[in-house]
Amino acid sequence: METDLKLVKAVLDLMRDSVPTDCQDLIDELSKKIIRDLKEKGANKAMREWYGITDEDLEMVVRE
């Protein structure tokens, strides 16, 4: 997991460096949230919350 977080941080840093300076604060805030969510919830749960995927949604996919 630690290696994955380092990779995510590296990608976020590249994104930060590629946006205009007036957008970097926004990227910094979002980066902190992304890293915090990944650490606290794990990738699966964090992405499900970010995309609004519920257990019911997953059950429908499995049934079909």
MDAnalysis code that builds the backbone (N, CA, C; Angstrom):
import MDAnalysis as mda
import numpy as np

u = mda.Universe.empty(192, n_residues=64, atom_resindex=np.repeat(np.arange(64), 3), trajectory=True)
u.add_TopologyAttr("name", ["N", "CA", "C"] * 64)
u.add_TopologyAttr("resid", np.arange(1, 65))
u.add_TopologyAttr("resname", ["MET", "GLU", "THR", "ASP", "LEU", "LYS", "LEU", "VAL", "LYS", "ALA", "VAL", "LEU", "ASP", "LEU", "MET", "ARG", "ASP", "SER", "VAL", "PRO", "THR", "ASP", "CYS", "GLN", "ASP", "LEU", "ILE", "ASP", "GLU", "LEU", "SER", "LYS", "LYS", "ILE", "ILE", "ARG", "ASP", "LEU", "LYS", "GLU", "LYS", "GLY", "ALA", "ASN", "LYS", "ALA", "MET", "ARG", "GLU", "TRP", "TYR", "GLY", "ILE", "THR", "ASP", "GLU", "ASP", "LEU", "GLU", "MET", "VAL", "VAL", "ARG", "GLU"])
u.atoms.positions = np.array([
    [0.831, -1.206, 0.000],
    [0.000, 0.000, 0.000],
    [0.867, 1.258, 0.000],
    [1.990, 1.203, 0.729],
    [2.857, 2.382, 0.816],
    [3.436, 2.737, -0.557],
    [3.804, 1.720, -1.330],
    [4.320, 1.957, -2.677],
    [3.245, 2.584, -3.551],
    [2.011, 2.094, -3.406],
    [0.902, 2.655, -4.179],
    [0.676, 4.118, -3.828],
    [0.759, 4.448, -2.535],
    [0.572, 5.841, -2.120],
    [1.679, 6.732, -2.680],
    [2.887, 6.213, -2.713],
    [3.993, 6.991, -3.289],
    [3.738, 7.259, -4.767],
    [3.224, 6.263, -5.461],
    [2.910, 6.430, -6.879],
    [1.804, 7.470, -7.070],
    [0.759, 7.395, -6.249],
    [-0.338, 8.368, -6.327],
    [0.181, 9.775, -6.038],
    [1.022, 9.894, -5.014],
    [1.595, 11.201, -4.688],
    [2.426, 11.742, -5.848],
    [3.193, 10.862, -6.492],
    [4.018, 11.291, -7.631],
    [3.141, 11.791, -8.778],
    [2.060, 11.090, -9.056],
    [1.138, 11.509, -10.121],
    [0.502, 12.849, -9.769],
    [0.069, 12.994, -8.520],
    [-0.545, 14.250, -8.093],
    [0.450, 15.412, -8.183],
    [1.714, 15.141, -7.850],
    [2.747, 16.178, -7.968],
    [2.944, 16.589, -9.424],
    [2.927, 15.614, -10.334],
    [3.048, 15.935, -11.761],
    [1.871, 16.784, -12.226],
    [0.685, 16.433, -11.756],
    [-0.496, 17.224, -12.109],
    [-0.351, 18.643, -11.597],
    [0.092, 18.769, -10.355],
    [0.252, 20.093, -9.741],
    [1.213, 20.946, -10.558],
    [2.299, 20.329, -11.004],
    [3.309, 21.074, -11.756],
    [2.839, 21.458, -13.158],
    [1.795, 20.802, -13.640],
    [1.347, 21.074, -15.006],
    [0.181, 22.064, -15.094],
    [-0.321, 22.515, -13.955],
    [-1.429, 23.470, -13.977],
    [-0.894, 24.873, -13.684],
    [-1.637, 25.894, -14.082],
    [-1.218, 27.271, -13.764],
    [-1.082, 27.462, -12.243],
    [-0.237, 28.367, -11.869],
    [0.049, 28.562, -10.447],
    [-1.192, 28.926, -9.642],
    [-2.158, 29.594, -10.248],
    [-3.350, 29.959, -9.498],
    [-4.261, 28.751, -9.225],
    [-3.979, 27.627, -9.842],
    [-4.769, 26.399, -9.603],
    [-4.066, 25.434, -8.649],
    [-2.835, 25.702, -8.316],
    [-2.059, 24.760, -7.522],
    [-2.616, 24.573, -6.107],
    [-3.183, 25.618, -5.531],
    [-3.774, 25.475, -4.204],
    [-4.936, 24.487, -4.227],
    [-5.726, 24.539, -5.272],
    [-6.843, 23.608, -5.419],
    [-6.328, 22.167, -5.540],
    [-5.296, 21.980, -6.357],
    [-4.701, 20.652, -6.515],
    [-4.138, 20.170, -5.173],
    [-3.534, 21.062, -4.405],
    [-2.992, 20.689, -3.099],
    [-4.097, 20.200, -2.161],
    [-5.207, 20.911, -2.132],
    [-6.331, 20.508, -1.278],
    [-6.892, 19.157, -1.701],
    [-7.103, 18.998, -2.994],
    [-7.636, 17.732, -3.503],
    [-6.664, 16.586, -3.264],
    [-5.379, 16.849, -3.417],
    [-4.367, 15.820, -3.192],
    [-4.402, 15.333, -1.753],
    [-4.514, 16.262, -0.816],
    [-4.578, 15.880, 0.602],
    [-5.798, 15.004, 0.874],
    [-6.934, 15.352, 0.274],
    [-8.151, 14.561, 0.465],
    [-7.997, 13.165, -0.136],
    [-7.445, 13.106, -1.333],
    [-7.259, 11.814, -1.994],
    [-6.354, 10.912, -1.163],
    [-5.218, 11.425, -0.730],
    [-4.268, 10.626, 0.059],
    [-4.890, 10.212, 1.385],
    [-5.577, 11.132, 2.049],
    [-6.224, 10.815, 3.332],
    [-7.271, 9.712, 3.145],
    [-8.120, 9.849, 2.126],
    [-9.146, 8.832, 1.870],
    [-8.523, 7.476, 1.580],
    [-7.467, 7.453, 0.767],
    [-6.825, 6.184, 0.437],
    [-6.218, 5.527, 1.676],
    [-5.598, 6.330, 2.542],
    [-5.008, 5.784, 3.768],
    [-6.080, 5.264, 4.729],
    [-7.131, 6.056, 4.923],
    [-8.152, 5.708, 5.920],
    [-9.124, 4.629, 5.437],
    [-9.484, 4.659, 4.158],
    [-10.562, 3.799, 3.664],
    [-10.081, 2.682, 2.745],
    [-8.891, 2.830, 2.213],
    [-8.423, 1.890, 1.200],
    [-8.945, 2.320, -0.161],
    [-8.293, 1.825, -1.204],
    [-8.619, 2.271, -2.559],
    [-10.037, 1.892, -2.968],
    [-10.449, 0.677, -2.675],
    [-11.760, 0.205, -3.116],
    [-12.887, 1.057, -2.525],
    [-12.881, 1.214, -1.206],
    [-13.948, 1.974, -0.552],
    [-13.890, 3.455, -0.929],
    [-12.690, 4.003, -1.000],
    [-12.551, 5.424, -1.347],
    [-13.107, 5.702, -2.740],
    [-12.743, 4.868, -3.712],
    [-13.234, 5.104, -5.076],
    [-14.740, 4.883, -5.174],
    [-15.263, 3.928, -4.428],
    [-16.714, 3.730, -4.436],
    [-17.420, 4.981, -3.920],
    [-16.888, 5.591, -2.878],
    [-17.484, 6.821, -2.342],
    [-17.329, 7.977, -3.323],
    [-16.162, 8.109, -3.929],
    [-15.927, 9.210, -4.872],
    [-16.891, 9.147, -6.047],
    [-17.166, 7.928, -6.516],
    [-18.021, 7.761, -7.684],
    [-19.470, 7.472, -7.335],
    [-19.790, 7.419, -6.042],
    [-21.171, 7.214, -5.617],
    [-21.697, 5.815, -5.890],
    [-20.816, 4.823, -5.861],
    [-21.217, 3.439, -6.117],
    [-21.674, 2.809, -4.800],
    [-22.885, 2.268, -4.798],
    [-23.430, 1.639, -3.596],
    [-23.329, 0.120, -3.699],
    [-23.566, -0.555, -2.569],
    [-23.596, -2.020, -2.566],
    [-24.675, -2.523, -3.511],
    [-25.801, -1.806, -3.560],
    [-26.893, -2.193, -4.452],
    [-26.450, -2.120, -5.914],
    [-25.690, -1.091, -6.264],
    [-25.173, -0.981, -7.635],
    [-24.318, -2.192, -7.994],
    [-23.467, -2.592, -7.065],
    [-22.584, -3.729, -7.323],
    [-23.382, -5.023, -7.441],
    [-24.427, -5.175, -6.639],
    [-25.253, -6.372, -6.721],
    [-25.946, -6.467, -8.077],
    [-26.411, -5.349, -8.611],
    [-27.071, -5.335, -9.909],
    [-26.090, -5.771, -11.004],
    [-24.864, -5.336, -10.913],
    [-23.850, -5.687, -11.911],
    [-23.578, -7.195, -11.848],
    [-23.479, -7.739, -10.652],
    [-23.189, -9.157, -10.490],
    [-24.347, -10.008, -10.999],
    [-25.584, -9.587, -10.746],
    [-26.762, -10.340, -11.188],
    [-26.896, -10.379, -12.701],
    [-26.506, -9.326, -13.365],
    [-26.694, -9.250, -14.818],
    [-25.637, -10.034, -15.465],
])
